[in-house]
Amino acid sequence: MVNSTTRTPVKVTKLVQQRELRTQPLPSSKQTEKASNFLAKTMEPVQVFCRLKPLPSDGDLCCVRVINSTKIILETPFQVLDNKQAAQKETQYVFKHIFESQASQQNIFSAVAQPMVESLIRGHNGLLFTYGVTGSGKTYTMTGDANHRGIMPRCLDTLFRAISDYQAKKFIFKSDHLNSFEIQLEADARSDRHNENNQYFKRELKRKYAGPLTPSQGSCDLTSLQGINKDNMYAVFITYVEVYNNNVYDLLEEGNIQKTLQSRIIREDANHNMFVHGVREIEIKSAEEAIEIFQTGQKRKRMGHTLLNAESSRSHSVFNIRLVQAPANCQGELVSPDTRTITIGQLSLVDLAGSERSSRTKNTGLRLREAGNINNSLMTLRTCLAYLRENQQQINAAPKMIPYRDSKITHLFKNYFDGEGQVSMIVCINPRAEDYDENAQVMKFAEMAQEVQIVRATPIKYNLGLASGRGKANKTCKTPVSNLNELDNAEDKNFDVNVCILGLSFPEYKIDTPAQAESSIQELTQYLLRRTERRKVLRNDLESKFDRLRLHLTQMEKENLSLNCKLASLHTRYKEELDRSCALESKVRVHENSIHFLNNKVKRREREIDDVKRQFKHQQTLLDKKDEEKGKQKKTLNVKLAVEMDKHNRLRECDNMRSKDENLSEESSSTGQSSAIESLRIASGTTAISTPRNTKYWTPRSIRGTDVVDRRHRRFLASNEGLCLHDGDDDDDNDDDDGGGGGGGGGDDKY
């Protein structure tokens, strides 16, 4: 079963007007005037056109069906049905006009771009951009090729054909680099023209370039434009920029083509219009010159190869055509020097890069990053238009903040979407079945864009009191005045040009018969009398104007004298201020010298501080090393002390055990000695009785146990005081023991 849905844009002109009036308070007269001016402005939706690209071959499946010149149906192809297994669905969309595959470039220009060129001549702003998926024919629609020129070259050719007889001399209008223009004197303009002829870029433009977009008279349809003001002088300026990876670059920047371009910034001028600051703005005098400059910038544009498009645009390109006009003076030849009379119109031709799906293009690396930035900028454009539509449709709700600054392309054209000009869009569709999903998204965006309302502002025109048609009248009088100047009669040389403008037409006469001659002479006489009277009136008027001019000059002279006096006083004051400034400058120099001396002194002190810090750091490092070594030594000594203490404790225990054993042995020995002494006494008494003894050589032995106890006590005291007397004591003990033994032995021997 086939489901068919119809989508049409919603008209919200009255709602937007009511909302604007509600949001502005009405107590003040200025705000009331603003509201009345708003009602005077016209509202119109974004005009969206659709162009179908021809199928590569007749065997390709098509997912688009055209009903009439404004309605189109997007059909679900069989491949999508097989993959997604969805019900077959038809969606109907409505456009301003639909151009089928056989439509010519001229048809598209006449329907879309030519009205915008006419608005440009009237001083309005316009934005035209192409939108679609990659490979859908956007660049071809905008620029074309050698045999089928696109919108951009046709706009230039049509514009210059319309203003060819009313162009001002070059450099009369000069850019102030702040998105506005100023009027130069003829002498300054002549000097700039002379300087330009010596530049390299001008010599390059003079060379013939056989480019694919060079306009030819044969291939151009002669179309007359409406809105030309024949009393104005015109000048055309162009700029060419691209938005690549969300950065703005000037494609007409001076230098070689291989030069790396510098990123530019977007600023807001005094009239709240967005522009690219620092971009090169070139004045052109013909369509051929403009296209040659365009080709120079086209060589710098980023292009790349993908699976879906051999020459894919990797950036959004913006070609701006600015038409500057100002009324001519009374002679209709030179531009009036009043800068308030300048009217600037701008037509921006934007070739948006196509949206891509990485699953189809198989992009990697740089190409993938470029595709991501392109898709992000297009998504920001959709979001801005969606929020703008919601704010216009919802009257009572709080308006949403529109994210213009999220992308450079939307930030650059913020003033268009806010209501400063006409906006048109050409949606390019590739009707192949493989592009169904991408075409569906493009159609939805186009449907939403048609519901956005744009305010077309009317430029302000100043009335200088000049008569209309003065240019044509002065041009008509050039021939008779030049003929009169060639005569020798002084009166004829003083012939008033205003007679040609205000006088009656010369009567027709025939001199076939004397009667006709008589009547013709009378008619001519009456005509000359009327001309003489008119001339007298004009002379009287001229004399009165001269009198007023003299009075005005007298007043100007008085004002000039007073201004000269003021100037003299200001000059004196200026000299005083100059002397004061010189004195202050000298003081400043003295202070600068002192500051310089102090800075040098501070630097020396800082160097000394750095040296002291380095020395301190070095000494600190040495101290840290010594502390580390002391710590190691302390640990070693503590270990040794612990070992010695353990050894000493073991020795003390041994000594205690030995002392106990010796005490026991001494007790046993003392008991034995006492028994022995008793036995000796008994024996001696018996011997003395039997054999008398010589007591002269007998010496009693000392008791060994008492001396040993004294020596051990002294050694224990010495060990507690840290004296290493163990070895000596042992030797002494051995010696004493030996001596004691020897003594005992000796005593025994003696004994």
C-alpha positions in Angstrom: 0.0 0.0 0.0 1.3 3.5 -0.9 1.2 6.2 1.7 1.3 9.7 0.3 1.9 12.8 2.4 2.0 16.4 1.2 4.2 19.0 2.9 3.7 22.7 2.3 5.3 25.7 3.9 3.4 27.6 6.6 2.8 31.3 6.1 3.6 33.3 9.2 4.0 36.8 7.9 1.3 38.4 10.1 2.4 36.5 13.1 6.0 37.7 12.8 4.8 41.3 12.4 2.6 41.1 15.5 5.4 39.6 17.5 7.8 42.4 16.4 5.3 45.0 17.5 4.7 43.3 20.8 8.3 43.0 21.7 8.9 46.8 21.2 7.6 49.1 24.0 5.5 52.0 22.7 5.9 54.9 25.1 8.6 56.8 23.2 8.2 58.4 19.8 11.3 56.9 18.4 10.1 53.4 19.2 6.8 54.2 17.6 8.6 55.4 14.5 10.6 52.1 14.5 7.3 50.1 14.6 5.9 52.1 11.7 9.1 51.6 9.7 8.8 47.8 10.4 5.3 47.7 9.0 6.6 49.5 5.9 9.1 46.7 5.3 7.9 43.7 3.4 8.2 40.1 4.6 8.8 37.2 2.3 9.9 33.6 2.9 13.1 32.1 1.8 12.7 31.2 -1.8 13.8 27.6 -2.4 14.3 26.2 -5.9 15.0 22.6 -6.9 17.2 21.4 -9.7 17.4 17.7 -10.8 20.7 16.3 -12.1 20.4 14.1 -15.2 20.9 10.4 -14.5 24.3 8.9 -15.7 22.5 6.3 -17.7 19.0 5.3 -18.6 19.3 2.0 -16.7 19.8 3.7 -13.3 16.9 3.6 -10.9 15.3 7.0 -10.0 13.8 7.9 -6.6 12.3 11.2 -7.7 9.1 11.9 -9.7 8.1 15.4 -10.8 4.4 16.2 -10.8 4.5 19.8 -12.1 6.7 22.9 -11.9 6.3 23.2 -8.1 5.6 19.7 -6.8 7.9 16.7 -6.6 7.5 13.3 -5.0 10.4 11.3 -3.4 9.8 7.6 -3.8 11.3 4.8 -1.7 13.5 2.7 -4.0 13.5 -1.1 -4.1 17.0 -1.3 -2.8 16.1 0.5 0.4 13.0 -1.7 0.8 15.1 -4.8 0.5 17.6 -3.5 3.0 15.3 -2.0 5.6 12.2 -4.0 4.9 10.0 -0.9 5.2 6.7 -0.2 3.6 6.8 1.7 0.4 6.3 5.4 1.0 5.9 8.5 -1.1 6.6 12.0 0.2 5.5 15.1 -1.6 7.4 18.4 -1.4 6.6 21.9 -2.7 9.1 24.3 -4.1 9.1 27.8 -5.6 10.1 26.2 -8.9 11.4 22.9 -10.0 14.0 22.7 -12.8 14.1 19.3 -14.4 17.3 17.7 -15.9 16.8 19.3 -19.3 16.5 22.8 -17.9 19.2 25.2 -19.3 21.6 27.4 -17.3 19.8 30.5 -18.8 16.4 29.3 -17.5 17.8 29.0 -14.0 19.5 32.4 -14.1 16.4 34.1 -15.4 14.2 32.6 -12.7 16.5 32.7 -9.7 19.4 35.2 -10.1 18.2 37.9 -12.4 15.6 39.3 -9.9 18.4 39.4 -7.3 20.7 41.4 -9.7 17.8 43.9 -10.2 17.5 44.2 -6.4 21.3 44.7 -6.3 21.0 47.6 -8.6 18.3 49.1 -6.5 20.6 48.9 -3.5 19.3 45.7 -1.8 21.3 42.8 -0.4 20.9 39.3 -1.6 22.1 35.8 -0.6 22.0 32.9 -3.1 23.5 29.5 -2.1 23.4 26.0 -3.6 22.7 23.1 -1.2 22.8 19.4 -1.7 24.8 16.2 -1.3 28.2 15.7 -2.9 28.2 15.3 -6.6 24.7 16.7 -7.1 25.8 19.6 -9.4 26.1 22.6 -7.0 29.4 23.9 -8.5 28.1 23.4 -12.0 25.0 25.4 -11.2 27.0 28.3 -9.7 29.9 28.5 -12.1 29.2 26.3 -15.1 31.8 25.4 -17.8 33.1 26.8 -21.1 29.9 26.0 -23.0 27.3 26.4 -20.3 28.1 29.3 -18.1 26.6 29.3 -14.6 24.9 31.9 -12.4 28.0 33.8 -11.3 29.4 34.8 -14.8 25.9 35.5 -16.0 25.3 37.9 -13.0 28.5 39.7 -13.8 27.8 40.0 -17.5 24.2 41.2 -17.0 25.3 43.7 -14.3 28.0 45.3 -16.5 25.7 45.5 -19.5 23.2 47.5 -17.4 25.7 50.0 -15.9 28.1 50.2 -18.7 27.2 53.9 -19.5 27.1 54.9 -15.9 30.3 53.6 -14.4 32.4 56.0 -12.4 36.1 56.3 -13.0 38.3 53.8 -11.1 39.2 54.6 -7.6 36.6 57.4 -7.2 35.0 55.0 -4.7 37.6 53.6 -2.3 37.1 51.0 0.4 37.8 52.1 4.0 38.5 48.4 5.0 35.6 48.5 7.4 32.9 47.3 5.0 32.2 50.8 3.8 33.4 53.3 1.1 34.5 56.8 0.8 34.7 59.2 -2.2 38.0 60.5 -3.4 38.9 63.5 -5.4 39.8 63.1 -9.1 43.5 63.9 -8.4 43.8 61.2 -5.8 41.9 58.7 -8.0 44.3 59.5 -10.9 47.3 58.9 -8.6 45.9 55.5 -7.5 45.2 54.5 -11.1 48.8 55.3 -12.0 50.1 53.3 -9.0 47.9 50.3 -9.9 49.3 50.2 -13.5 52.7 49.5 -12.0 51.7 46.6 -9.9 52.3 43.0 -10.8 48.8 41.9 -10.3 47.5 44.4 -12.8 50.0 43.2 -15.4 48.8 39.6 -14.8 45.2 40.7 -15.4 46.1 42.4 -18.7 47.2 39.1 -20.2 44.6 37.3 -22.1 43.3 34.2 -20.3 41.4 31.5 -22.2 39.5 30.3 -19.1 36.5 28.1 -19.3 34.2 30.8 -17.9 35.3 33.7 -20.2 32.1 35.4 -21.3 31.4 35.7 -25.0 28.9 37.9 -26.6 27.5 35.1 -28.7 26.6 32.9 -25.7 25.0 35.7 -23.6 21.3 36.5 -23.9 20.6 40.2 -23.9 18.3 40.8 -21.0 17.4 44.3 -19.9 17.3 45.0 -16.2 14.9 47.3 -14.4 15.8 49.8 -11.7 18.8 51.6 -13.3 19.0 55.2 -12.0 20.6 57.1 -14.8 21.5 60.0 -12.5 23.8 57.8 -10.5 27.4 56.7 -11.0 28.2 53.0 -10.3 31.3 51.0 -9.3 31.6 47.2 -8.8 33.8 45.5 -6.2 34.3 41.8 -5.7 35.7 39.5 -2.9 36.3 35.8 -2.9 36.7 33.8 0.3 36.4 30.2 1.4 35.5 28.6 4.7 37.8 25.5 5.2 37.7 23.5 8.4 35.7 26.4 10.0 38.4 29.0 9.1 38.0 31.8 6.7 40.6 32.4 4.0 41.0 35.1 1.3 41.4 33.4 -2.1 42.4 36.8 -3.7 45.2 37.5 -1.2 48.3 39.0 -2.8 51.2 36.7 -3.5 51.9 33.5 -5.3 49.3 30.8 -5.7 51.4 28.4 -3.6 51.5 30.9 -0.7 50.0 29.7 2.5 46.8 31.7 3.2 46.3 33.4 6.5 43.1 32.9 8.5 40.8 35.9 8.6 38.3 37.0 11.3 34.7 38.0 11.0 33.7 41.4 12.4 30.7 43.6 12.6 30.6 47.0 10.9 28.9 50.3 12.0 25.6 49.2 10.4 25.7 45.8 12.2 26.6 43.9 9.1 29.0 41.0 9.2 32.1 41.1 7.0 35.5 39.4 6.7 38.1 41.7 8.1 41.3 42.2 6.1 39.9 40.7 2.9 41.1 42.1 -0.4 38.4 44.0 -2.2 39.1 44.6 -5.9 37.3 47.1 -8.1 36.5 45.8 -11.6 35.3 47.4 -14.8 34.2 44.4 -16.9 32.9 40.9 -16.6 36.0 39.5 -18.2 38.3 41.1 -15.6 36.1 39.8 -12.8 36.1 36.2 -14.2 39.9 36.3 -14.6 40.2 37.3 -10.9 37.8 34.6 -10.0 39.9 32.0 -11.9 43.0 33.2 -9.9 41.1 32.5 -6.7 39.7 29.3 -8.0 43.3 27.9 -8.3 43.6 28.3 -4.5 40.3 26.7 -3.6 40.6 23.3 -1.8 39.4 20.5 -4.0 39.7 16.8 -3.5 39.0 13.4 -4.9 36.4 11.0 -3.3 34.7 7.8 -4.3 31.5 9.8 -5.0 33.0 12.8 -6.8 36.3 13.2 -8.7 36.4 17.0 -8.1 34.8 17.5 -4.7 34.8 20.9 -3.0 36.3 20.6 0.4 35.3 24.1 1.5 32.4 26.5 1.3 33.2 29.3 -1.2 31.6 32.8 -1.0 31.8 35.2 -4.0 30.6 38.7 -3.1 29.6 41.2 -5.7 29.2 44.7 -4.2 27.6 47.5 -6.2 28.4 51.1 -4.9 26.4 54.0 -6.3 26.1 57.7 -5.6 24.3 60.5 -7.4 26.2 62.6 -9.9 26.5 66.3 -9.6 24.5 68.9 -11.6 26.6 68.3 -14.7 25.8 64.6 -14.4 29.4 63.6 -14.9 31.2 63.6 -11.5 30.1 61.9 -8.3 28.9 64.1 -5.5 31.4 64.3 -2.7 28.8 63.8 0.0 29.4 60.4 1.5 25.9 60.2 3.0 24.6 59.6 -0.5 26.5 56.4 -1.0 24.3 53.3 -1.4 25.9 49.8 -1.1 24.3 46.7 -2.4 25.8 43.2 -2.0 25.0 39.9 -3.7 26.6 36.9 -2.1 26.9 33.7 -4.2 27.7 30.8 -2.0 28.7 27.3 -3.2 28.2 25.1 -0.2 30.3 21.9 0.1 28.2 18.7 -0.2 27.3 16.7 2.8 29.0 13.2 2.9 28.6 9.9 4.7 31.9 8.3 5.6 30.4 4.9 5.1 29.9 5.6 1.4 33.0 7.8 0.7 35.4 5.6 2.7 37.3 8.8 3.7 40.3 8.6 6.1 42.7 11.0 7.6 42.5 14.6 6.2 39.5 13.8 4.0 37.6 12.5 7.0 38.4 15.6 9.0 37.2 17.8 6.1 34.0 15.8 5.8 33.4 16.2 9.5 33.8 20.0 9.5 31.6 20.2 6.4 28.8 18.2 8.0 29.1 20.2 11.3 28.7 23.5 9.5 25.7 22.3 7.5 24.2 21.0 10.7 24.7 24.4 12.3 22.9 26.0 9.3 20.0 23.7 9.7 19.8 24.4 13.4 19.9 28.2 12.9 17.1 28.1 10.4 15.1 25.7 12.6 15.4 28.0 15.7 14.6 31.0 13.5 11.4 29.3 12.3 10.4 28.4 15.8 10.9 31.9 17.1 8.8 33.3 14.3 5.9 30.8 14.8 5.8 30.9 18.6 4.6 34.3 19.6 4.1 34.0 23.4 7.0 31.7 24.1 10.5 33.0 25.0 12.7 33.1 21.8 15.5 30.7 21.5 19.1 31.8 21.2 20.2 31.2 17.6 23.7 29.7 17.5 25.1 31.8 14.6 28.6 31.8 16.0 28.9 28.0 16.1 30.0 28.0 12.5 31.8 30.6 10.3 29.3 30.3 7.4 26.3 31.1 9.6 28.2 33.8 11.5 29.1 35.5 8.2 25.5 35.7 6.9 23.8 36.4 10.3 22.5 39.8 9.0 20.7 38.1 6.1 18.9 35.7 8.4 18.0 38.4 10.8 16.2 40.3 8.1 18.6 42.4 5.9 18.0 41.2 2.3 16.6 38.6 0.0 17.6 34.9 0.6 17.3 32.2 -2.1 18.4 28.7 -2.2 18.9 26.1 -5.0 18.5 22.6 -3.8 20.5 20.3 -6.1 19.2 16.7 -6.2 20.9 13.6 -7.6 17.8 11.4 -8.4 19.7 8.1 -8.2 18.2 5.4 -5.9 21.6 5.1 -4.1 21.2 8.7 -2.8 17.7 8.3 -1.4 18.6 8.8 2.2 20.7 11.9 1.5 18.0 13.3 -0.7 15.4 12.8 2.0 17.5 14.9 4.5 18.0 17.6 1.9 14.3 17.7 1.1 13.4 18.0 4.8 15.9 20.9 5.2 14.4 22.7 2.1 10.9 22.2 3.4 11.9 23.8 6.8 13.8 26.7 5.1 10.7 27.8 3.1 8.9 28.5 6.4 11.5 31.1 7.5 10.4 34.7 6.9 13.0 37.4 5.8 12.5 41.1 6.1 13.6 43.1 3.0 15.0 46.4 4.3 14.7 49.4 2.0 18.0 51.4 1.7 17.9 55.0 2.9 18.2 57.6 0.1 19.1 61.2 0.7 17.5 63.9 -1.4 20.0 66.5 -2.5 17.5 68.6 -4.4 19.0 67.7 -7.8 16.7 67.6 -10.8 16.0 64.2 -12.2 17.1 63.4 -15.7 20.1 65.8 -15.4 22.5 63.3 -16.8 20.6 62.7 -20.0 19.9 66.4 -20.5 23.6 67.4 -20.0 24.6 64.6 -22.4 22.1 66.0 -25.0 23.6 69.5 -24.7 27.2 68.4 -25.1 27.0 68.4 -28.9 25.5 71.9 -29.5 27.7 73.4 -26.8 30.8 72.0 -28.4 29.7 73.3 -31.7 29.2 76.8 -30.3 32.6 76.8 -28.6 34.2 76.4 -32.0 32.6 79.7 -33.3 34.4 83.0 -33.1 31.4 84.9 -31.7 31.8 85.7 -28.0 28.0 85.9 -27.4 27.5 82.5 -28.8 30.3 81.2 -26.6 28.4 82.5 -23.6 25.3 80.5 -24.6 23.6 79.2 -21.5 23.3 75.4 -21.3 20.1 75.6 -19.3 18.4 76.9 -22.4 18.8 73.4 -23.9 17.3 72.0 -20.8 14.4 74.4 -20.3 13.8 75.8 -23.8 11.1 74.8 -26.3 11.7 72.6 -29.3 12.8 74.2 -32.5 9.7 74.6 -34.9 9.6 73.0 -38.3 9.4 75.3 -41.3 9.2 75.1 -45.1 10.3 77.7 -47.6 8.7 76.6 -50.8 6.8 79.8 -51.7 7.1 83.4 -50.6 4.0 83.0 -48.4 5.4 80.0 -46.6 8.7 81.9 -46.2 6.8 84.9 -44.8 4.9 82.7 -42.3 8.0 80.7 -41.4 9.9 83.9 -40.7 7.1 85.1 -38.4 7.1 81.8 -36.6 10.8 81.8 -36.2 10.7 85.4 -35.0 8.1 84.6 -32.4 10.1 81.5 -31.4 13.3 83.6 -31.0 11.4 86.2 -29.0 10.2 83.5 -26.7 13.7 82.1 -26.4 15.0 85.6 -25.7 12.4 86.2 -23.0 13.2 82.8 -21.5 16.9 83.6 -21.7 16.3 86.9 -19.8 14.4 85.1 -17.1 17.1 82.6 -16.8 19.7 85.4 -16.7 17.8 87.2 -14.0 17.5 84.0 -12.1 21.2 83.4 -12.6 22.0 87.0 -11.3 19.9 86.4 -8.2 21.7 83.1 -7.7 25.0 85.0 -8.1 23.8 87.6 -5.5 23.0 84.8 -3.1 26.3 83.2 -3.8 28.1 86.4 -3.1 26.3 86.8 0.2 27.1 83.2 1.0 30.7 83.7 0.1 30.8 86.9 2.3 29.4 84.9 5.2 31.9 82.1 4.5 34.7 84.7 4.5 33.6 86.0 7.9 33.5 82.5 9.2 36.8 81.8 7.6 38.4 84.8 9.4 37.0 83.7 12.8 38.2 80.2 12.1 41.6 81.6 11.2 41.7 83.4 14.6 40.7 80.2 16.4 43.3 78.3 14.3 46.0 80.8 15.4 45.1 80.5 19.0 45.0 76.7 18.7 48.3 76.8 16.9 49.8 78.8 19.8 48.3 76.4 22.3 49.6 73.5 20.2 53.1 74.9 20.4 52.8 75.2 24.2 51.6 71.7 24.4 54.3 70.6 22.1 57.0 72.2 24.3 55.3 70.7 27.3 55.3 67.3 25.7 59.0 67.7 24.8 59.8 68.5 28.4 57.9 65.5 29.5 59.6 63.4 26.9 63.0 64.5 28.2 61.9 63.6 31.7 60.7 60.3 30.4 64.0 59.6 28.8 65.8 60.5 32.1 63.5 58.1 34.0 64.0 55.5 31.3 67.7 55.8 31.7 67.4 55.4 35.5 65.0 52.5 35.1 67.5 51.0 32.7 70.3 51.4 35.2 68.2 50.0 38.0 67.2 47.1 35.8 70.9 46.3 35.1 71.6 46.6 38.8 68.7 44.3 39.6 70.0 41.8 37.0 73.5 41.9 38.6 72.0 41.3 42.0 69.9 38.5 40.6 73.0 36.9 39.1 74.8 37.3 42.5 71.8 35.7 44.2 71.9 32.9 41.8 75.6 32.4 42.4 75.0 32.4 46.2 72.2 30.0 45.8 74.3 27.7 43.7 77.1 27.8 46.3 74.6 27.2 49.1 73.2 24.3 47.2 76.6 22.9 46.7 77.5 23.2 50.4 74.1 21.8 51.4 74.9 18.8 49.1 78.3 18.3 50.8 76.6 18.5 54.3 74.0 16.0 53.2 76.8 13.7 52.1 78.6 14.1 55.4 75.5 13.5 57.3 74.8 10.5 55.3 78.4 9.2 56.0 78.0 10.0 59.7 74.8 8.1 59.7 76.4 5.1 58.1 79.3 5.3 60.6 76.9 5.6 63.5 75.0 2.5 62.3 78.3 0.6 62.0 79.5 1.7 65.4 76.1 0.8 66.9 76.4 -2.7 65.4 79.9 -3.1 66.7 78.9 -1.8 70.1 76.0 -4.2 70.2 78.4 -7.0 69.3 80.9 -5.9 72.0 78.2 -5.6 74.6 76.9 -9.0 73.8 80.4 -10.4 74.0 81.0 -8.5 77.3 77.8 -9.9 78.8 78.8 -13.4 77.8 82.2 -12.8 79.3 80.6 -11.5 82.5 78.5 -14.6 82.7 81.5 -16.8 82.2 83.4 -14.8 84.8 80.6 -15.2 87.2 80.5 -18.9 86.6 84.3 -19.1 87.0 84.1 -17.0 90.2 81.6 -19.4 91.6 83.7 -22.4 90.6 86.8 -20.8 92.1 84.9 -19.9 95.3 83.9 -23.5 95.6 87.4 -24.6 94.8 88.9 -22.1 97.2 86.6 -23.2 100.0 87.6 -26.8 99.3 91.2 -25.8 99.0 91.0 -23.8 102.2 89.6 -26.8 104.0 92.3 -28.9 102.5 95.0 -26.4 103.5 93.7 -26.2 107.0 93.7 -30.0 107.3 97.2 -30.0 105.7 98.4 -27.3 108.1 97.1 -29.3 110.9 98.8 -32.4 109.5 102.0 -30.4 109.0 101.8 -28.9 112.4 101.4 -32.4 113.8 104.2 -33.6 111.5 106.4 -30.7 112.3 105.8 -31.1 115.9 106.7 -34.7 115.6 109.8 -33.9 113.4 110.8 -31.1 115.8 110.8 -33.6 118.5 112.7 -36.1 116.4 114.8 -33.8 114.2 115.2 -30.1 115.0 114.6 -27.8 111.9 116.4 -24.6 110.8 113.8 -21.8 110.7 116.2 -19.4 109.2 115.3 -20.3 105.5 111.6 -21.0 105.8 108.9 -18.5 104.4 105.2 -19.0 104.7 103.2 -19.1 101.3 100.5 -16.5 100.6 97.0 -17.6 100.0 96.4 -17.7 96.2 92.6 -17.3 96.3 92.6 -13.8 97.8 94.9 -12.3 95.1 92.9 -13.8 92.2 89.7 -12.3 93.6 91.3 -8.8 93.8 92.5 -8.9 90.2 89.1 -10.0 88.8 87.4 -7.2 90.7 89.7 -4.6 89.1 89.2 -6.1 85.6 85.4 -5.8 86.0 85.6 -2.2 87.0 87.9 -1.5 84.1 85.5 -3.1 81.6 82.7 -0.9 82.9 84.8 2.2 82.2 85.5 1.2 78.6 89.1 0.0 79.1 90.2 -2.9 77.1 92.3 -4.7 79.8 91.0 -8.2 79.1 94.1 -9.5 77.2 96.5 -7.9 79.7 94.5 -9.3 82.7 94.5 -12.7 81.1 98.2 -12.5 80.6 98.6 -11.3 84.1 96.4 -14.1 85.3 98.4 -16.5 83.4 101.6 -15.0 84.7 100.3 -14.9 88.2 99.0 -18.4 87.9 102.3 -19.5 86.5 104.1 -17.4 89.1 101.9 -18.7 91.8 102.5 -22.2 90.6 106.1 -21.5 90.3 106.1 -19.9 93.6 104.3 -22.8 95.0 106.6 -25.0 93.3 109.5 -23.0 94.4 108.0 -22.9 97.8 107.5 -26.6 97.6 111.0 -26.9 96.4 112.2 -24.6 99.1 110.0 -26.2 101.4 
